Amino acid sequence: MYKSKMYFLLLVVLVDQVGVFGQTDKSKPAEWSHFRGPSGMGIADASSVPTKWSKESGVIWKVALPGAGASSPIVFRDRIYLTAYTGYFVPGEEAGDLQQLKRHVIALRLQDGKQIWDKSFAAKLPEEERIRDHGFAANSVAVDSERIYAFFGRSGVIALDPDGNELWTADVGSKTNGWGTAASPVLYKDRVFINASVESESLIALNAKTGKETWRANGIREAWNTPLVVQTESGDDELVIATQGSIQAFNPQSGQLHWSCETDIGWYMVPSIVPDKGIVYCLGGRSGTASLAVRSGGQGDVTKTHRLWTSQKGSNVSSPVYKDGYLYWAHDSRETAYCAEAATGKVIYEQRLPRGGQFYASALLVNDQLFYVNRQGKTFVVAAKPEYELLAVNDLSDGSDFNASPAVAGERLLIRSDKFLYCIAP
């Protein structure tokens, strides 16, 4: 009797995970639970998403958002979560009053975009009177089965339950910057990592359940990128972040600095790093060295021992993707798509995109297609191979900025502007 019950429970688990007769259960889309997806590298675990659409076809739903924002849509189970801001300096509206500035965390239904709840939070003042380019809601949330974690700069980190009830808040610093704040929370075991470079020049680990600080690393300067947990060749985990002049790696449990590597980039760092097989790849800067590769797993200053190559080609805003030995990205202001050999940094192609404009959104990889969303709402679909091939150009321009990186839920593609959230599906 005991064995039969065990077999039955095992069968239930297997059916829940892979569906009946071994087919993937398409009612459970792959989760996009934090910035740049499950791996934090802009890679979707999906069989396919549409490559061609327009305002008239391919958009299965479009919903007006209660506020503007540059944060990405985040998907967990049957819901979408994103942040927005209202009340002050909203594009297309009167400047308003800084006293009325509010941040929002919004929950929508994945099926049709219907709003489930909208929780607003008054800004902790004084805040910047003007945020250049991307506004007051650039940080994407992170989500697990118990909580939604939102980071609003000097207004702090807020954890909500799935019904939108506030569970805890954490203060991570009070400084501001004219460029605002942009780094998103990162979840790891029982920790929430916050890049508070703007607010306190710190990298902070919080207890996910309580919001209590567990460790803090200081000296994190001019870093707007979202950190990433990287596995070294020996199997150890390291929390890696790019800062002005150096890449730094920390023990995610204790906060101890493992290693640092000079980048030769004397500029703030916005793009997030991407790793593969223990190698960390990094873009950044406007002049001088603009990209580099570093072997993880070292100790102390590893510039001479672990830095593998540097290159003059990179991007100041948008993050790259890695596939089969190559790095791909779109430059933020040069209307150019790049492919570089990951082993050497050698540029394989440097191709101008037709009327490409600016790219703040990070690259997205779905199977063999690259998706680059520009600030005007055009998505350039390029073949993910070391030979340039433009597959499609899709236009959703709606008169507002498209600063957010796209997200994937199953076979659906989610693209966000300051005005709307679009869901594109076969």
GUZA-498989 format. One record per atom (N, C-alpha, C, CB): x, y, z; residue in one letter. Coordinates in pm, whole numbers, plus 50000, padded with zeros to 5 digits. Glycine has a CB too. Layout:
<atoms>
XYZA;...
</atoms>
This chain:
<atoms>
500834988050000M;500005000050000M;500875012550000M;499065000150122M;501915012450083Y;502835023950094Y;503515026549961Y;503885021450205Y;503985015549896K;504685017249769K;503745022749663K;505285003949722K;502505018149660S;501565022849559S;501295037749576S;500255014849566S;501225042449701K;501015056549726K;502215064649678K;500765059149875K;503415059349702M;504625066249660M;504675067349508M;505875058949713M;504335056349438Y;504335056549292Y;503315066649240Y;504035042649237Y;502165067349306F;501135076749264F;501605091149279F;499865074549344F;502255094349392L;502755107849415L;503825111349314L;503315109149556L;504695101749282L;505735104249183L;505125107149047L;506685092249175L;504065099449011L;503395101648884L;502775115448879L;502325090848861L;502175120048988V;501565133348993V;502615144048969V;500865135649128V;503785142549034V;504855152249018V;505335152748873V;506025148949111V;505525140948813L;506015140448675L;505015146648578L;506295126048635L;503735143648597V;502715149348509V;502695164448525V;501335143448539V;502825169248650D;502825183548675D;503975190448607D;502865186248823D;505125183748599Q;506315189948543Q;506365189148392Q;507545183648602Q;506025177848334V;506225176248190V;504935173748112V;507165164848166V;503805172748183G;502555170648112G;502305155948083G;502555178547982G;501135153048036V;500755139348007V;501525134147885V;499255138347983V;501965121647893F;502655114847783F;503955122047743F;501735113847661F;504565129047841G;505875135047817G;505845147947740G;506725125547745G;504665153347710Q;504585166047638Q;504755177547736Q;503245167247560Q;505415188347692T;505565200147776T;504205206247802T;506505210347710T;503945209847927D;502685216047964D;502735230847928D;502395214148116D;502135234647816K;502225248347768K;501365257847850K;501815249147624K;500545252547940S;499795261348028S;500675267048138S;498615253948088S;501895261848151K;502845266848251K;504055272648179K;503265255548348K;503975285348139P;505065291348063P;506335292448146P;504665305048012P;507475292148077A;508745293848146A;508735307248219A;509945293048046A;509195307148344E;509125319248425E;510275328748394E;509135315748574E;509965341448393W;510935352148372W;510935359948503W;510565361448246W;511555354148606S;511305358348743S;512155369948790S;511515347048833S;513135374148712H;513885386248745H;514515391948619H;514965383248852H;515215403048632F;515755410148517F;516595400848430F;516595422048563F;516285400748300R;516955392748198R;516705377748213R;518425395348203R;515635374048284G;515185360248281G;515825350948381G;515405354848151G;515545337948369P;515985328048469P;517485327848493P;515555314348426P;518275329748389S;519735329548404S;520315343248429S;520365323448282S;519515353848413G;520025367448421G;520865371348302G;520815369048545G;520785363548193M;521635365648076M;520845368847949M;522485353548053M;519535371247963G;518745374747846G;518505363147752G;519425385647772G;518485350947803I;518285338947721I;516965332547761I;519465328947738I;516085330147664A;514775324347691A;514795309447665A;513715331147605A;514235302047759D;514055287647744D;512685285447680D;514185279947882D;512595288147552A;511325287347480A;511555280747346A;510675301347463A;510535273547298S;510685267047168S;510745277447057S;509535257347143S;509935287847072S;509935298546971S;509065309847021S;509445293246834S;509285321546967V;508375332846981V;508245339046842V;508905343447089V;507205346846820P;507065352946687P;508265361646651P;505795361346681P;508585362046524T;509655370746476T;509115382346393T;510655362746394T;507835381646355K;507235392346277K;505885396246339K;507055388146129K;505695409346355W;504425414446405W;504325429146367W;504295412446559W;503175435046395S;502955449146368S;501875454046464S;502545451646219S;501495466646451K;500415471846535K;499085465246501K;500305487146518K;498985460046378E;497715454146332E;497665439146347E;497485457746189E;498805432346362S;498785417846369S;499865412746464S;498985411746229S;499555401746531G;500515395346619G;500415399646763G;501875397946571G;499815411246791V;499635415946929V;498315410446980V;499665431746937V;498375400847073I;497135394547119I;496455402847227I;497415380447172I;497215410747299W;496605420947385W;497585432347409W;496165414847519W;497015443847440K;497755456147466K;497015463447577K;497895465147336K;497725466747685V;497065473347797V;497765486347830V;497025464147921V;496965496447862A;497505509247907A;498025507648050A;496425520447899A;499195513448076L;499805512448208L;499475524848290L;501325510648195L;499365523348422P;499005534748508P;500125544848523P;498595529848643P;501315541548477G;502425550848488G;503555546948396G;502915551448629G;504555555648385A;505705553248299A;506745544948372A;506325566548253A;507755540048297G;508825532448359G;509715525548258G;508275522348452G;510925522748300A;511905515648217A;512145501548266A;513205523248214A;511425497148368S;511615483648421S;511015473348328S;510985482348561S;511575461448329S;511095450548244S;509885443648306S;512215440348220S;508995438348223P;507945429648277P;508555416748331P;506875426448169P;508095412548447I;508585400448512I;507435390548522I;509185403648654I;507675377948486V;506615367948478V;506855357048582V;506535361848336V;505815354248659F;505865343048753F;504515336148750F;506235347748898F;504545323348708R;503325315548692R;502365322848598R;502655313148829R;501155326348642D;500175332148550D;500085347248564D;498825325948573D;501135353548621R;501095367948643R;502305375148584R;500995370748791R;502075387948556I;503145397048515I;503245407748623I;502865403348373I;504475410948662Y;504705421648758Y;505635432048696Y;505315415948890Y;505325444648719L;506225455148674L;506045467548761L;505975458548525L;506985476848748T;506935489148826T;506655500848734T;508245491248904T;506165511748793A;505885524048720A;505945535648817A;504505523348647A;505885547748764Y;505825559448852Y;504815569548798Y;507225565948866Y;504225577248888T;503235587348853T;503475599848936T;501785582048874T;502805610748896G;502755622748979G;503785633348950G;502895618849116G;504905629548890Y;505945639548868Y;506855635548752Y;506775641448994Y;507075644948660F;508035643448551F;507745631048465F;509445642648606F;506465628348444V;506065617248358V;506105621848213V;504635611948395V;506775614848123P;506855619047983P;505475621347922P;507615608747901P;505335632547850G;504075635547785G;503065642447873G;503475623247733G;503405644848002E;502505651448094E;503165664048149E;502105642048210E;502375672448216E;502935683948285E;503925679048391E;501805692548349E;504925687548420A;505975683248513A;505405678648648A;506965694648535A;504365685448696G;503765681448823G;504575686048943G;503605666548827G;504295679949057D;504905683749184D;505665671849240D;503825688649285D;506935673849275L;507745663049330L;507095656749453L;509135668249366L;506325664649526Q;505635659349644Q;504625648549609Q;504935670749719Q;504195648249482Q;503195638549438Q;503805626149374Q;502255645049340Q;505135625349371L;505795613849308L;505465600949383L;507315616049303L;504985591149306K;504695577949362K;505295567149274K;503175575749378K;505775556449337R;506185544449265R;505075534049279R;507545538949318R;504935525749175H;503895515549174H;504495501849148H;502825518849069H;503945491649212V;504155477749175V;502805472649126V;504715469049295V;502785467049006I;501525463348940I;501545448448908I;501305471648811I;500445441848933A;500275427748897A;499205426748789A;499885419149021A;499545419848680L;498615417948568L;498445403148540L;499125425148443L;497355399648478R;497105385848439R;497795383248306R;495585382948429R;498585372548300L;499315369448178L;498375366348062L;500245357748202L;497265360148091Q;496355355747986Q;495855367347901Q;495175348548047Q;495455378347966D;494825389247892D;495295403147933D;493335388447909D;496245404248025G;496745417148068G;495865424348168G;496925425647951G;494805418048213K;493905424448309K;494635427148441K;492655415648332K;494435439248493Q;495095443048618Q;494485435648737Q;495015458148640Q;495365429848819I;494935422848940I;495025432249060I;495805410148964I;496145439249072W;496285449549174W;497365459549137W;496595443249310W;497295471249199D;498255482049178D;498525488349314D;497715492749075D;499735486549364K;500115492049494K;501065503849472K;500775481149584K;500745515249532S;501565527149514S;502285530649645S;500705538949467S;503445537149629F;504285540649743F;504815554749722F;505445530449760F;504575563349818A;505075577049810A;506595577049816A;504485585749924A;507215585649736A;508665586549733A;509195592549863A;509135594849613A;510335587449907K;511015593250021K;511795605349971K;511975582850093K;511445617150019L;512035629549971L;513145634250065L;510955640349957L;514105642350016P;514155648049881P;514645637949778P;515055660349879P;514015638149662E;514395629849548E;514955639149441E;513165621449494E;515575633749339E;516065641849228E;514915649549164E;516795633149123E;515135661949129E;514085669749064E;513905666048918E;514385684449076E;514955660748858R;514875656148719R;515705643348707R;515385667248620R;515105633048649I;515835620848617I;515995620448466I;515105608048671I;517205620248418R;517455620548275R;517125607248208R;518905624248247R;516435607948100D;516205596848005D;515185586348049D;517485590147980D;515335580248166H;514535568148191H;513655568648314H;515445556548203H;513575579848383G;512565581548487G;512845574948620G;511325576548438G;511775573948700F;511875569848840F;511485555248864F;511015578648924F;511355547148761A;510995532948780A;511755524648678A;509455530748764A;513085524148694A;513935516648601A;514315502948656A;515185524548570A;514165500648786N;514545487948847N;513425477748831N;514895489848997N;513715466248772S;512735455548760S;512585448348893S;513145445548648S;511435442648918V;511235434849041V;511855420949023V;509725433649076V;512005413849134A;512335399549133A;511245392349211A;513765396849196A;510925380049170V;509775372949226V;510135358549258V;508585373449129V;509665353649373D;509695339349402D;508295335049445D;510755336149512D;508145322949495S;506815317749524S;506135324849642S;506895303049553S;506915332249722E;506345338649840E;506285353749833E;507125334749958E;507195360049755R;507305374549764R;507665380949629R;508335378249867R;507295393749618I;507735402349509I;508645412649572I;506515409149434I;509855414449516Y;510855423449572Y;511055435149476Y;512215416049598Y;510815447249525A;510955459249443A;511985468549507A;509595466549425A;512815474749423F;513855483849470F;513585497549409F;515285478649432F;513395507749496F;513065521149451F;514105531449496F;511715525049502F;515385528049486G;516425537649518G;516395541949663G;516295549649430G;516485554949688R;516515559849827R;515195557149899R;516825574749829R;514135553849826S;512875550049891S;512915535749943S;511725551549794S;513985528249911G;514225515349973G;513775503249893G;513565515050102G;513945491649957V;513535478649903V;512245474649973V;514655467749922V;511265470249896I;509965466549951I;509625452349908I;508855476349904I;509205444150002A;508755430549973A;507235429849990A;509465420150065A;506565424149891L;505115422549894L;504765407849882L;504435430649781L;503595404049934D;503125390449910D;502375390049778D;502215385550028D;501985378249729P;501315377549598P;500025385449588P;501025363349566P;499435389249701D;498225397449699D;498525412349707D;497315393549814D;499815415849709G;500195429949713G;500335435849851G;499225437749637G;500245427549955N;500395432550091N;501875434450125N;499735422950192N;502195445750188E;503585448650223E;504045439750338E;503745463450259E;505195433150320L;505745424150421L;506895430450497L;506195411350357L;507785437150427W;508885444150492W;509475454550400W;509975434250536W;510205463950460T;510955473950384T;512375474450438T;510275488050391T;513305478550354A;514705479750395A;515295492450334A;515525467250351A;515995499950416D;516685512150373D;518105508450333D;516675523150485D;518495511650208V;519845508050162V;520675520450128V;519755498950040V;520205532350168G;520975544450145G;520085555950102G;522045542050042G;520595568150113S;519775579950090S;520275589049979S;519675587750214S;521375585549913K;521895594049806K;521075592149679K;523375590949780K;521145602149591T;520465601449462T;521445605349352T;519225610749460T;521005604149227N;521835607349113N;520955612349000N;522665595149068N;521485621448919G;520715626748807G;520315616348705G;521485637348740G;521035605148702W;520665594048613W;519695584448681W;521915586548567W;519365586948806G;518455578048877G;519135565248923G;517275574648790G;518315555348950T;518795542248994T;518255531848895T;518335539049141T;518955520648877A;518525511448771A;518715496748805A;519285514448646A;519625493248896A;519915479148923A;518725472048985A;521125477949015A;518515459548946S;517375451748993S;517795441849101S;516725444348877S;516875437849190P;517205427949292P;517575414549230P;516025426049387P;518465407349300V;518905394049258V;518635384349371V;520415393949218V;517965373149342L;517635363249444L;518625351749439L;516205358049424L;519035347349559Y;519985336249569Y;519755329349703Y;521485341149555Y;519255317049699K;518955309549822K;518065318049912K;520265305549898K;518505321650032D;517665329550123D;518055344250123D;517765324050265D;518735348750015R;519245362450010R;518605370349897R;520765362349994R;518565383549917V;518245393049811V;519435402449800V;516895400849842V;520065402949684F;521205411749664F;520745424749599F;522285404749577F;521225435949654I;520865449249605I;522145456949573I;520005456849709I;522255461249448N;523325470149410N;522895484349445N;523685468749258N;523345489349561A;523005502849607A;524175512349584A;522625502649756A;524805511049468S;525925519849435S;525515534449439S;526495516349297S;524355537549382V;523875551449382V;523565556049523V;522635552849293V;522885547749600E;522335551849728E;523355552149842E;521215542749765E;524355543049838S;525325542449949S;526675536749908S;524755534150061S;526925535649776E;528155529649725E;528395515949788E;529355538949753E;527315508049792S;527365495149859S;526715484149775S;526695495949995S;527155471849799L;526475459749753L;525975452949879L;527425450249668L;524655450749887I;524035446850014I;523275433749997I;523085457850064I;523425424850096A;522665412450101A;521615413650211A;523605400250127A;520355411050174L;519255411350269L;518695397350287L;518155421050223L;518175394550405N;517445382250428N;516105383050355N;517235379650580N;515825373550268A;514645374250184A;513355373950265A;514655362750085A;513365367350378K;512155365850459K;511885378150544K;512265353650547K;512945384450595T;512765395250692T;513205408950643T;513505392050817T;514055409350541G;514615421950495G;515795426750576G;513565432350497G;516225419150675K;517365423050758K;518665421650678K;517425414450886K;519565431250700E;520845431050630E;521735419850686E;521555444650642E;522325411850596T;523215401150640T;524675404350612T;522835388150571T;524945411950507W;526295417150487W;526255428850391W;527235406250434W;527355436650392R;527475448350306R;528915449850261R;526985461150380R;529105451950131A;530425454850075A;530425469350031A;530765445249955A;531405476850074N;531485491050042N;532395493449921N;532005498950162N;532445505949876G;533315509549765G;532785505649629G;534625503349784G;531455503849617I;530845500249488I;530435513349420I;529595490649507I;531305518349336R;531115531649279R;530745531049131R;532375539949297R;529865540249092E;529505542148951E;529045529148884E;530685547948874E;528195521748954A;527705508848903A;526185509248894A;528165497048994A;525665508748772W;524215508448749W;523755494448706W;523825518848643W;524655484948696N;524285471848644N;523735462648753N;525485465348578N;522955452848710T;522435442648801T;523465431648819T;521095436748748T;523885428648944P;524895418148966P;524385404548920P;525275417549114P;525285394948917L;524925381548874L;525755371348951L;525135379848721L;525115360448993V;525835349449056V;526415340548947V;524915341249152V;527725338848951V;528465331548848V;529095319248910V;529555340548782V;529075308148838Q;529715295948886Q;531105294748823Q;528855283348852Q;532105292948908T;533465291548860T;533685277648802T;534465294348972T;534835275548740E;535145262448682E;535195251548789E;536485262948608E;535525255348913S;535585245549021S;534225243249086S;536575249949124S;533185250549041G;531845248349092G;531435257649204G;531715234549139G;532285267249243D;531935276749348D;531095288149290D;533205282349414D;530265293949375D;529435305349334D;530125318349372D;528035304549398D;530065328149283E;530585341449309E;529565351749262E;531945343649237E;529395362249340L;528515373249304L;529375384049238L;527755378949430L;529105386649110V;529985395149030V;529265408048990V;530475387648904V;529985419149001I;529435432148966I;530515440348895I;528915439649091I;530115448548800A;531035457448729A;530935471348790A;530735457748576A;532055477348827T;532095490648883T;533055499248800T;532535490249031T;533095512048831Q;534015520848758Q;535455516048780Q;533845535648804Q;536085511548673G;537495507648679G;537775493248712G;538165515848777G;536775485748762S;537065471948800S;535815463348801S;537715471448937S;536035450248780I;535015440048806I;535365433848941I;534965429148690I;534355431649025Q;534595425849157Q;533715413649178Q;534335436349268Q;534265403749249A;533545391249276A;533565388549426A;534175379349198A;532395385249482F;532225383349625F;531675369449656F;531295394049682F;531975364749776N;531335352749828N;529875356349857N;532065347349957N;528905350049792P;527505354149811P;526965351449951P;526635347149710P;527595342350026Q;527135339450160Q;527695349150264Q;527505325350197Q;528975352450251S;529635360550354S;529895375050312S;530935354050391S;529915377650182G;530255390950136G;531745393550124G;529665400850227G;532545383450148Q;533995385050137Q;534385387149990Q;534735372750196Q;535275396949967L;535765399249832L;536715388149792L;536455413049821L;536405381249682H;537275370849631H;538355376749542H;536465360449553H;537915384449441W;538895389849347W;538375402649283W;539225379549239W;539295410049227S;538955421749147S;539865421949025S;539095434949231S;539355428048919C;540115428748794C;539935442548732C;539675417648693C;541015448948698E;540935462048634E;540315460748495E;542325468548626E;539465470448461T;538815470348331T;539455480148232T;537355473648346T;540185489848285D;540725501048205D;539605509648148D;541595495648090D;538405508748208I;537265516948167I;537015527348275I;535995508048142I;537305539848247G;537125550348347G;535775556948339G;538195560648332G;534735549148339W;533375553948318W;532425545948404W;532965553148169W;531215551448425Y;530215543448498Y;529855531048417Y;528945551948528Y;529415520548489M;529155507648425M;527665504248434M;529995496448491M;527035503048317V;525605500348309V;525285486148263V;524955510248216V;525895481048155P;525545467548108P;525855456948213P;526285464447978P;524995447048224S;525245435648313S;526215425948247S;523925428548350S;527015419248330I;527965409448278I;527215396848234I;529035406048385I;527865389048146V;527355375748111V;528505365748125V;526765375547965V;528245354048181P;529295344048199P;529065331748112P;529375339948344P;530145324048092D;530035310848032D;531265302748072D;529885311647877D;531025290948128K;532105281748166K;533195288548246K;532705275348043K;532765296648344G;533725302948434G;534365315648381G;534785293448466G;534015319848260I;534545332248203I;533475343048214I;534985330148055I;533875354948260V;532975366348275V;533255376148161V;533145373248413V;532195380048089Y;532305389647980Y;531605402448019Y;531715383847848Y;532255413747991C;531755426548040C;531885437247933C;532525430748167C;530805445147917L;530825456947830L;530685469447916L;529685456347724L;531135480847861G;530925493347932G;531805504547881G;531165491448078G;531435516847916G;532265528247883G;531945534647750G;533665524147884G;532355547147738R;532135554647615R;533405556547534R;531545568047647R;534535555747597S;535795557547527S;536835548347587S;536255572347532S;537925545947514G;538945536747563G;538445522447557G;539345540347705G;539015513947641T;538615500047644T;537115498847674T;539425492247748T;536395490847597A;534945490247610A;534425476247638A;534305495547487A;535245466047635S;534815452647671S;536035444447712S;534055445747555S;535765433747788L;536845425247833L;536305411747878L;537635431947946L;537205402047894A;536875388847945A;537805385648060A;536975378047834A;537255379748167V;538015376348286V;537655362248329V;537755386548400V;538655354148362R;538395340848416R;538095342348565R;539615331248393R;536945337148608S;536545338048748S;537325328048832S;535035335648764S;537135328948964G;537735319149054G;539085322849110G;537855306448985G;539525335249093G;540835339249143G;540775344649285G;541435349449053G;541895350349327Q;542015356549459Q;542805369549444Q;542695346949561Q;542305380249509G;543005392949506G;542895399749370G;544455390949541G;543905407449337D;543945414349208D;544375404449101D;544915426649213D;543445401349008V;543715391048907V;543945397048769V;542565381048902V;544185409948763T;544305416648634T;545355410148545T;544645431248654T;546505406948601K;547595401248523K;547445386348497K;548905403848592K;546705379548584T;546645364948574T;545365359648510T;546785359048709T;544255367148521H;542955361948479H;542265370248371H;542055360848596H;542785382148343R;542175390048236R;542645384548102R;542535405248250R;541705379948020L;542035372547899L;542185381447777L;540975362247873L;541345391647766W;541455401047655W;540685413747686W;540945394847524W;541025424547615T;540255436847617T;540005441047473T;540995448047697T;538985449347454S;538605453747320S;538115468047325S;537525444447260S;538195474947214Q;537705488647203Q;536225489247166Q;538525496247101Q;535595477747145K;534185477447105K;533315473147223K;533985467746986K;532205480347242G;531325476847353G;530015484347343G;531995479747486G;529435487647459S;528195495147466S;528135501847602S;526945485847443S;527515513547607N;527445521047731N;526195517947812N;527495535747702N;525165512047750V;523895509647820V;523425495147808V;522825518947765V;523225490347686S;522585477347665S;523545465847692S;522045476347522S;523005455047749S;523785443147785S;523815433247669S;523195436447911S;524845424647665P;524965414947556P;524325401547590P;526435412747522P;524335392447493V;524025378347516V;525205369947463V;522675374247447V;525275357747515Y;526315348347473Y;525655336147409Y;527205344047595Y;526215331647297K;525725319247234K;526845312747156K;524505322147141K;527125300147189D;528025291547112D;529355298147077D;527335287246985D;529955304647177G;531275310347156G;531305324347101G;532025301747067G;530155330947097Y;530105344647043Y;529275353647136Y;529505344746900Y;529635366347137L;528895376547208L;528155385347107L;529835385147298L;526905388747140Y;526085396947051Y;525495408547131Y;524955388546984Y;525485420447070W;524845431747134W;524565442747032W;525725437047248W;523695452247072A;523425464146992A;523945476147069A;521895465646960A;524725484647004H;525265496347071H;524145506147104H;526345503146984H;524255512847219D;523165521347266D;522925533447177D;523455526047405D;523935538847108S;523735551247033S;524295551146891S;524345562447107S;524945540546849R;525575540446717R;524785532946610R;526935534446727R;523565528446643E;522705521446548E;523405509146490E;522275530746436E;524195502446572T;525055491846521T;524895479146602T;526515496346522T;524825467746531A;524805454546594A;526195448546583A;523735445346528A;526615441746691Y;527945435946696Y;527895420946720Y;528775442746804Y;528875414146668C;529165400246702C;530655399446726C;528695390246590C;531055393946841A;532465392646874A;532765378346917A;532865402546986A;533945373746884E;534395360546924E;534735360847073E;535635355946840E;534065352247151A;534215352747296A;535615348847341A;533205343647361A;536285340347268A;537615335647309A;538675346447297A;538035323647226A;538485355847205T;539535365747176T;539065380247182T;540105363047042T;537755382547174G;537235396047165G;537225401547024G;538025405047252G;537705393846929K;537755398446790K;536345400946737K;538485388046701K;536145412646677V;534845415946620V;534645408446489V;534715431246598V;533575400446484I;533265392646363I;532455401146265I;532485379846400I;531475408346318Y;530795418146232Y;530395430246315Y;529555411946164Y;530295441446248E;529885454246304E;528975460546200E;531135463646338E;527665458146216Q;526715461046110Q;525715471946152Q;525965448346070Q;525585481946072R;524645492646101R;523205487746079R;524925504946012R;522345490246178L;520935486646168L;520185498046100L;520345483546308L;519285495046007P;518605505545932P;517735514346022P;517755499445822P;518105527246030R;517385536646117R;517215530746257R;516005540146057R;518325526246309G;518275519046436G;517955527546556G;519555512346458G;518375540246557G;518135548646673G;518925544046794G;516665548746706G;518415546846913Q;519085543247037Q;518535530147093Q;518915554447141Q;519425522747163F;519045510147227F;519405510647374F;519735498147158F;518385511447459Y;518605510247603Y;518255496147651Y;517765520747679Y;517315489747583A;516935476047618A;518105466547590A;515665471547539A;518265456547674S;519325446647655S;518905436147553S;519675439947788S;519895429747495A;519645419547392A;518895407747451A;520965414947330A;518045401647369L;517315389547405L;517625378747303L;515775392247412L;517885366547353L;518155355047267L;517065344647285L;519535348947296L;516405340947175V;515445329947176V;515845320447064V;513955335147157V;516345308647103N;516865298947006N;517915305446915N;515715293046921N;517635306646789D;518605312046695D;518295326146651D;518685303146575D;517475333346729Q;517135347046695Q;517525356746807Q;515645348146664Q;518035368146766L;518345379046857L;517295389846841L;519775384646831L;516845395646954F;515845406246951F;516435418747014F;514545401847026F;516495429346935Y;516985442246981Y;515845452346972Y;518225446846898Y;515395457647087V;514295467347090V;514875481247107V;513285464047205V;514575490247012N;515105503747026N;514135512747100N;515425509746888N;514555524847130R;513765533747215R;512515539047146R;514625545347260R;512455537547014Q;511275542146940Q;510225531146924Q;511695547146804Q;510515519146968G;509535508346960G;509735498746847G;508195513946950G;510845499746775K;511155490146670K;511965478646728K;511925496946555K;511615466546688T;512385454646728T;513075449046604T;511455443946794T;514405448346611F;515195442646503F;515495428146538F;516525450846480F;515075419046454V;515315404846475V;516475400646384V;514025396246446V;517535395646446V;518765392346375V;519115377746402V;519945401746418V;519595370846302A;520005356846320A;521175356146418A;520385350446184A;521095346746512A;522145344946613A;523225335646557A;521565339246745A;524035341146470K;525135333846409K;526215343946373K;524665325746282K;527445339446355P;528545348846329P;528585354046185P;529865342146360P;527405356246130E;527255362245998E;525985370446003E;527225351445882E;526075383345978Y;524935392245996Y;523805388745899Y;525365406645977Y;522605387045955E;521405384845875E;520225391045948E;521175369745849E;519675401545891L;518495408045948L;517255400645903L;518435423045907L;516495395245999L;515335387045968L;514045395145961L;515185376246071L;513935405446046A;512685413146047A;512905426146124A;511525405046111A;512075436046091V;511985448446169V;510505450746200V;512605460846090V;510165451246327N;508775452146370N;508565465246447N;508385440046458N;507495472446414D;507295485746468D;506055486446557D;507185495946355D;506245489946685L;505135492246777L;505125506546829L;505205482446895L;505785515546762S;505925529246812S;504565534946852S;506575538146706S;504515540946973D;503245546047025D;503385560247079D;502725537047134D;504475567247041G;504675580947086G;505365582247218G;503385587647093G;505765571047279S;506495571547405S;507785563547392S;505635566047522S;508605563647497D;509885556747493D;509735542047529D;510865563447587D;510535533747462F;510655519447492F;512055517347551F;510415510447363F;512175518447682N;513465516947749N;513655503347814N;513615527647854N;512565495847830A;512605483247904A;513105471847817A;511215479847957A;513815462547878S;514225450347809S;513025441047795S;515385443247885S;512905433947684P;511755425147663P;511825412747752P;511665420847515P;510695406147768A;510605393947848A;509875383247769A;509895396547983A;510045370747810V;509435359347741V;508645351047841V;510515350647670V;507445346847801A;506625337747881A;506085326947788A;505445345347953A;506725315247790G;506335304747699G;506625309047556G;504845301247716G;505595309647473E;505745314147335E;505305328747318E;504935305247241E;505155335647430R;504735349547426R;505925358847451R;503635352047531R;505915369947380L;506925380247396L;506255392547455L;507625383447260L;506855398147562L;506295409847629L;507215421747607L;506095407047781L;506655432647554I;507405444747528I;506685456447595I;507565447247374I;507455464447668R;506865475147748R;507355488947701R;507195473147897R;506435498447690S;506775512447665S;506355520547787S;506085517747534S;506555533747780D;506085542147890D;504555542247900D;506595556247873D;503875539047790K;502415539847788K;501725526247799K;501965546647663K;502285516047735F;501565503347720F;502475491347747F;500975502247581F;501815480147775L;502465467047774L;501835458947662L;502325459747913L;502695453247575Y;502235445647460Y;502565430847481Y;502885450947328Y;501625422347445C;501835408047447C;501735402847303C;500815401047540C;502825396947255I;502905392047117I;502965376847120I;504155398047042I;502145370447041A;502075355847042A;501745350546903A;501025350947145A;502025337746878P;501695331746748P;500205332646718P;502135317046744P;
</atoms>
